[in-house]
C-alpha cells in the first residue's frame, strides 16, 4: 500500500517529538499542508522566513520570543534561511518545563540542513513531501497528463498544457536565479541551467562527471558539487548501484534522474504528449515517473539499480534485509524482457521480480515474473 505523507502522521509526530520537519522541493505544497495542520492546534503560530517582518522576530531575540510563546505549536517555514536557529531549538527543547512544539519546513534535504541533523539528533523526525504521486491524482486524470506535466501542484492542476509549461519555465528560472542564492549558493545561473539541461538529455544514464565537465569547461569535482546541490534541493535523484556480496564485475557508477517529469520535459522544451512520445527521452522519462512513485510509496526499502560488465541489468531494486525486489521498467504497451534481466535476477538472488509497463491488465511471465501497470503495482503489499 502507498505510504504517503498525510496530515495525521505529522500530527502524531508533533505529539511525540519536540521538533517535526517537513522537507521537499520548493512549491511542492509544504506550506499548504502545514497551515492545514496548524488548525488542529490551539494558538498555533506560523512564521515565514521569506517575509522580513517574520524573520525579524527570530533575529532580534529569538530565545525571548520562543519563551513568551511557550506551550504552543510554532511553525517556521523555509528554515534553511536561518540555520543559526537550530542550536537554540536544541537548548530549548531539552528544558523540561519548556513545552513548545516546533514544525519546521525546509526546501533543502536533511543532508544539506546539517545543522539540524547535528544539533537536533534524537529530537527531530523528518517527513519528505514529494510532488503528487499517481494514487493521489488517478481518480481524475489520465496517466499521460500526469506523465507530461509532472507532479508539482501548480503544474499538474493548471488548466492547459501551455499554462503548465509557462509555470514550469518560471519555476526553473526562479530556482536558478533566486532560490539557489537564498540557500547560500552563489552560483552562475546560466552555467547551472546548461548543466541541468545536459542532465535532462542524459536522464536515466550513468553519471559521467568528467564528460559533463569537459562539455562545460569545469572540473569533474566542481560538476559533482553542482550536482549535489541539485540533489539536496530535490531536483535530481542519484540512484546508486547495488553490489553487496556480488562476485562479478559490476558497474559501480551511479545513475542520474530528473525527479519530476514536468521539470524534465520543460528543460527539454517538450510541451505536448505527442512531442514526448516521439522524443528519445520518452523511455527514460517513464522510468523517472515509475522510480519516483515506487521509491516514495515503498520508502522502507533502500533503492538501487544493478548492472554487470556483460550488460545484464535491473532498472530498480528495492532492498530491505534479505528481501530483494527486482523491477524492470518498460514504457511499451507490449514489453519484451530480454535474457539479461533474468540473469541479473539470479546474480542478486532476487526474492521477487516484476515488470512495470504501460499496460492495462496484469499478466505473468516465466520464472514467476509478473507484469503490472504502475497504478496496480503501487497497491501491492510488498
C-alpha positions as MATLAB code, in Angstrom:
seq = 'XXXXXXXXXXXXXXXXXXXXXXXXXXXXXXXXXXXXXXXXXXXXXXXXXXXXXXXXXXXXXXXXXXXXXXXXXXXXXXXXXXXXXXXXXXXXXXXXXXXXXXXXXXXXXXXXXXXXXXXXXXXXXXXXXXXXXXXXXXXXXXXXXXXXXXXXXXXXXXXXXXXXXXXXXXXXXXXXXXXXXXXXXXXXXXXXXXXXXXXXXXXXXXXXXXXXXXXXXXXXXXXXXXXXXXXXXXXXXXXXXXXXXXXXXXXXXXXXXXXXXXXXXXXXXXXXXXXXXXXXXXXXXXXXXXXXXXXXXXXXXXXXXXXXXXXXXXXXXXXXXXXXXXXXXXXXXXXXXXXXXXXXXXXXXXXXXXXXXXXXXXXXXXXXXXXXXXXXXXXXXX';
ca = [
       0.000    0.000    0.000;
       1.134    3.557   -0.666;
       2.711    5.091    2.446;
       2.015    8.721    1.572;
       2.832   11.516    3.986;
      -0.554   12.539    5.389;
      -1.832   15.012    7.927;
      -2.478   12.538   10.744;
       1.091   11.173   10.612;
       2.521   14.638   11.175;
       0.032   15.483   13.925;
       1.038   12.271   15.692;
       4.726   13.160   15.320;
       4.130   16.633   16.786;
       2.682   14.938   19.862;
       5.679   12.635   20.227;
       8.699   14.714   19.169;
       9.719   18.252   20.135;
      10.597   19.066   16.513;
       8.926   17.760   13.354;
      10.275   18.683    9.934;
       8.593   18.619    6.535;
      11.161   18.860    3.743;
      10.805   18.830   -0.016;
      11.243   20.902   -3.148;
      10.010   24.473   -3.439;
       6.349   24.824   -4.456;
       5.545   21.206   -3.658;
       2.845   22.010   -1.095;
       4.659   22.089    2.271;
       3.155   25.408    3.349;
      -0.388   24.388    2.379;
      -0.049   21.157    4.346;
       1.482   22.907    7.371;
      -1.243   25.561    7.568;
      -3.855   22.814    7.487;
      -2.079   21.017   10.332;
      -1.766   24.184   12.446;
      -5.571   24.482   12.502;
      -5.626   21.370   14.697;
      -3.736   23.175   17.469;
      -4.948   25.993   19.697;
      -2.837   29.169   19.363;
      -0.627   27.778   16.603;
       1.868   30.267   15.151;
       3.104   30.380   11.544;
       6.340   32.210   10.656;
       7.555   32.523    7.066;
      11.256   33.399    6.979;
      10.901   34.754    3.445;
       8.908   37.630    4.963;
      11.137   40.267    6.532;
       8.625   41.046    9.265;
       8.612   37.404   10.355;
      12.352   36.954   10.066;
      12.994   39.983   12.318;
      11.085   38.242   15.117;
      13.698   35.494   15.145;
      16.734   37.681   14.522;
      16.342   40.200   17.345;
      15.855   37.962   20.398;
      14.626   34.531   19.277;
      15.030   32.933   22.705;
      12.766   35.503   24.325;
      10.219   35.119   21.511;
      10.109   31.343   21.938;
       9.852   31.563   25.733;
       6.976   34.045   25.522;
       5.171   31.553   23.285;
       5.782   28.537   25.487;
       3.344   25.626   25.217;
       2.309   26.449   21.641;
       2.968   24.955   18.213;
       5.362   27.204   16.277;
       5.732   26.563   12.553;
       8.865   28.010   10.913;
       8.740   27.992    7.100;
      11.921   27.979    4.946;
      14.071   27.171    7.970;
      17.227   26.940    5.819;
      17.211   30.759    5.603;
      18.084   30.974    9.311;
      20.355   27.994   10.101;
      21.683   29.577   13.309;
      18.327   28.868   14.947;
      18.982   25.113   15.289;
      21.318   25.218   18.343;
      18.769   27.402   20.144;
      15.974   24.942   19.358;
      18.090   22.146   20.800;
      18.752   24.006   24.047;
      15.078   24.917   24.466;
      13.578   21.502   23.790;
      15.951   19.998   26.358;
      14.377   22.145   29.100;
      11.797   20.004   30.880;
       9.500   22.948   31.645;
       9.502   24.113   28.014;
       6.518   22.512   26.253;
       6.543   24.229   22.855;
       6.460   22.005   19.787;
       8.120   23.078   16.548;
       7.033   22.280   12.997;
       9.790   23.340   10.623;
       9.602   23.415    6.831;
      12.614   23.344    4.544;
      13.315   23.254    0.819;
      16.628   21.511    1.366;
      17.310   17.937    2.412;
      18.462   16.915    5.906;
      21.927   16.328    4.425;
      22.082   19.981    3.408;
      20.469   21.151    6.642;
      23.412   19.686    8.503;
      22.843   21.943   11.475;
      19.504   20.292   12.161;
      20.889   16.790   11.819;
      23.734   17.526   14.241;
      22.011   19.866   16.688;
      18.673   18.069   16.958;
      19.706   14.426   16.772;
      17.183   12.346   18.698;
      14.812   15.297   18.981;
      13.531   15.591   15.400;
      11.674   13.455   12.888;
      11.650   14.179    9.153;
       8.869   13.796    6.598;
       9.621   14.294    2.903;
       6.809   15.749    0.831;
       7.101   14.730   -2.804;
       5.268   16.083   -5.850;
       1.915   14.380   -6.423;
       2.045   10.592   -6.598;
      -0.112    8.644   -9.029;
      -2.571    7.309   -6.400;
      -3.349   10.902   -5.387;
      -4.412   12.003   -8.851;
      -5.579    8.932  -10.765;
      -9.240    9.421   -9.889;
      -9.481   12.499  -12.099;
      -6.661   12.199  -14.589;
      -5.055   10.061  -17.211;
      -1.515    8.942  -16.561;
      -0.497   10.717  -19.776;
      -1.432   14.103  -18.317;
       0.436   13.277  -15.106;
       3.453   11.991  -17.026;
       3.666   15.090  -19.215;
       3.026   17.811  -16.619;
       4.718   16.147  -13.653;
       3.546   16.243  -10.056;
       4.122   19.828   -8.915;
       0.640   21.008   -7.869;
       0.609   24.258   -9.861;
       1.789   22.473  -12.982;
      -0.448   19.432  -12.719;
      -3.567   21.407  -11.747;
      -3.109   24.040  -14.462;
      -5.958   24.278  -16.972;
      -3.844   23.664  -20.068;
      -0.513   22.279  -21.195;
       0.538   25.794  -22.198;
      -0.096   27.246  -18.748;
       1.603   24.255  -17.119;
       4.811   24.804  -19.049;
       4.730   28.557  -18.526;
       4.700   27.816  -14.799;
       7.442   25.185  -15.077;
       9.696   27.557  -17.054;
       9.112   30.250  -14.433;
       9.852   27.770  -11.633;
      13.170   26.792  -13.225;
      14.180   30.432  -13.736;
      13.266   31.403  -10.176;
      15.057   28.394   -8.747;
      18.266   29.211  -10.628;
      18.216   32.985  -10.271;
      16.843   33.399   -6.739;
      16.334   30.206   -4.754;
      19.893   28.876   -5.007;
      21.205   32.201   -3.725;
      18.742   32.130   -0.835;
      20.078   28.693    0.078;
      23.554   30.217    0.329;
      24.914   29.101   -3.057;
      26.414   31.874   -5.153;
      26.328   30.023   -8.462;
      26.137   31.332  -12.047;
      22.566   30.763  -13.208;
      23.446   30.309  -16.897;
      26.039   27.674  -16.086;
      23.658   25.779  -13.794;
      20.986   25.940  -16.491;
      23.368   24.377  -19.039;
      24.296   21.618  -16.616;
      20.668   20.924  -15.705;
      19.723   20.648  -19.382;
      22.635   18.312  -20.033;
      21.466   16.138  -17.152;
      17.985   16.124  -18.698;
      19.421   14.891  -22.009;
      21.264   12.189  -20.019;
      18.281   11.252  -17.869;
      18.483    7.654  -16.693;
      22.094    7.215  -17.799;
      25.272    6.584  -15.849;
      26.711    9.754  -14.350;
      29.915   10.801  -16.115;
      31.153   13.913  -14.311;
      34.319   14.176  -16.384;
      32.433   14.204  -19.693;
      29.945   16.744  -18.366;
      32.800   18.891  -17.065;
      34.609   18.797  -20.406;
      31.442   19.937  -22.167;
      31.001   22.922  -19.865;
      34.633   23.705  -19.101;
      34.618   22.731  -15.425;
      36.450   20.117  -13.403;
      34.690   16.880  -12.531;
      34.850   17.800   -8.832;
      33.028   21.087   -9.496;
      30.420   19.227  -11.545;
      29.834   16.807   -8.684;
      29.454   19.713   -6.254;
      26.860   21.345   -8.519;
      25.060   18.030   -8.954;
      24.990   17.540   -5.183;
      23.338   20.947   -4.814;
      20.609   19.934   -7.275;
      20.288   16.653   -5.439;
      19.962   18.194   -1.970;
      17.338   20.649   -3.218;
      15.197   17.777   -4.575;
      15.693   18.451   -8.276;
      17.586   15.291   -9.228;
      17.987   11.761   -7.923;
      21.253    9.858   -7.782;
      20.438    6.147   -7.941;
      23.308    4.128   -6.535;
      24.401    0.739   -7.928;
      23.877   -2.440   -5.936;
      26.945   -4.577   -5.469;
      26.908   -6.024   -1.943;
      28.262   -9.596   -1.919;
      28.195   -9.848   -5.719;
      31.146  -11.865   -7.037;
      31.039  -10.436  -10.540;
      32.426   -7.428  -12.342;
      29.709   -4.866  -11.983;
      29.105   -1.218  -12.731;
      29.762    0.955   -9.669;
      28.841    4.312  -11.224;
      25.502    5.824  -10.158;
      22.668    6.760  -12.494;
      21.112   10.202  -12.571;
      17.445   11.153  -12.998;
      15.470   14.378  -13.055;
      12.985   13.757  -10.240;
       9.918   15.476  -11.691;
       8.932   14.659  -15.265;
       7.368   18.096  -15.776;
      10.717   19.725  -14.955;
      12.457   17.203  -17.224;
      10.181   17.998  -20.154;
      10.392   21.752  -19.592;
      14.201   21.599  -19.644;
      13.984   19.737  -22.974;
      11.295   22.067  -24.410;
       8.750   19.239  -24.651;
       5.246   20.614  -24.093;
       2.826   18.080  -25.618;
       2.437   14.349  -25.158;
       2.861   13.775  -28.909;
       6.242   15.536  -28.738;
       7.177   13.466  -25.707;
       6.139   10.176  -27.280;
       8.330   10.841  -30.306;
      11.308   12.123  -28.293;
      14.321    9.896  -27.441;
      13.809   10.698  -23.739;
      10.339    9.088  -23.649;
      11.539    5.770  -22.218;
      13.762    7.273  -19.545;
      11.072    9.819  -18.670;
       8.630    6.988  -17.977;
      11.419    5.383  -15.940;
      11.692    8.560  -13.826;
       7.946    8.565  -13.251;
       7.916    4.941  -12.099;
      11.056    5.197   -9.964;
       9.864    8.237   -8.019;
       6.428    6.752   -7.359;
       7.834    3.399   -6.272;
      10.545    4.845   -4.026;
       8.123    7.260   -2.338;
       5.454    4.597   -1.921;
       7.717    1.873   -0.529;
      10.068    4.067    1.439;
      11.014    1.392    3.956;
      13.145   -0.153    1.186;
      16.530    1.128    0.009;
      16.572    1.787   -3.765;
      19.346    0.756   -6.174;
      19.918   -0.379   -9.746;
      22.087   -3.272  -10.927;
      24.266   -3.740  -13.991;
      27.178   -6.118  -14.531;
      30.030   -5.923  -17.027;
      28.084   -8.075  -19.505;
      25.280   -5.525  -19.679;
      22.791   -7.582  -17.681;
      20.714   -5.008  -15.854;
      17.821   -4.347  -13.468;
      16.320   -0.853  -13.584;
      15.308   -0.668   -9.935;
      15.990   -2.768   -6.864;
      14.155   -2.440   -3.575;
      16.239   -3.881   -0.755;
      15.238   -4.482    2.863;
      17.306   -7.011    4.769;
      17.295  -10.246    2.786;
      14.307   -9.170    0.710;
      15.471   -8.023   -2.742;
      12.784   -6.963   -5.212;
      13.827   -6.590   -8.865;
      11.855   -4.244  -11.127;
      12.193   -3.805  -14.876;
      10.554   -0.678  -16.316;
       9.157   -0.532  -19.851;
       7.237    2.329  -21.456;
       5.835   -0.095  -24.053;
       2.287   -1.476  -24.150;
       3.786   -4.844  -25.157;
       7.034   -5.076  -23.160;
       9.713   -7.529  -24.224;
      12.019   -8.709  -21.455;
      15.470   -9.842  -22.514;
      17.503  -12.685  -21.073;
      19.788  -10.264  -19.232;
      17.057   -9.339  -16.746;
      16.616  -12.956  -15.672;
      20.384  -13.459  -15.416;
      20.676  -10.321  -13.291;
      17.902  -11.577  -11.014;
      19.913  -14.761  -10.475;
      23.069  -12.711   -9.802;
      21.497  -10.811   -6.937;
      19.276  -13.681   -5.748;
      16.110  -11.603   -6.118;
      13.282  -12.758   -3.871;
      10.630  -11.216   -6.152;
      10.702   -9.849   -9.695;
       8.295   -7.578  -11.540;
       7.898   -5.637  -14.759;
       6.131   -2.265  -14.651;
       4.870   -1.265  -18.085;
       2.233    0.841  -19.841;
      -0.295   -1.992  -19.918;
      -3.953   -2.341  -18.919;
      -4.109   -5.812  -17.340;
      -1.699   -7.734  -15.103;
      -0.251  -10.939  -16.529;
       2.541  -13.432  -15.724;
       5.846  -14.121  -17.469;
       8.221  -17.014  -16.926;
      10.148  -17.568  -13.685;
       7.308  -16.113  -11.585;
       7.804  -12.624  -13.002;
       4.597  -10.563  -13.046;
       3.831   -7.595  -15.313;
       1.860   -4.705  -13.760;
       0.932   -1.196  -14.700;
       2.150    1.422  -12.224;
      -1.246    2.057  -10.638;
      -1.760   -1.630   -9.772;
       1.845   -2.190   -8.681;
       1.596    0.600   -6.093;
      -1.269   -1.297   -4.442;
       0.879   -4.359   -3.724;
       1.697   -5.195   -0.069;
       5.433   -5.598   -0.656;
];
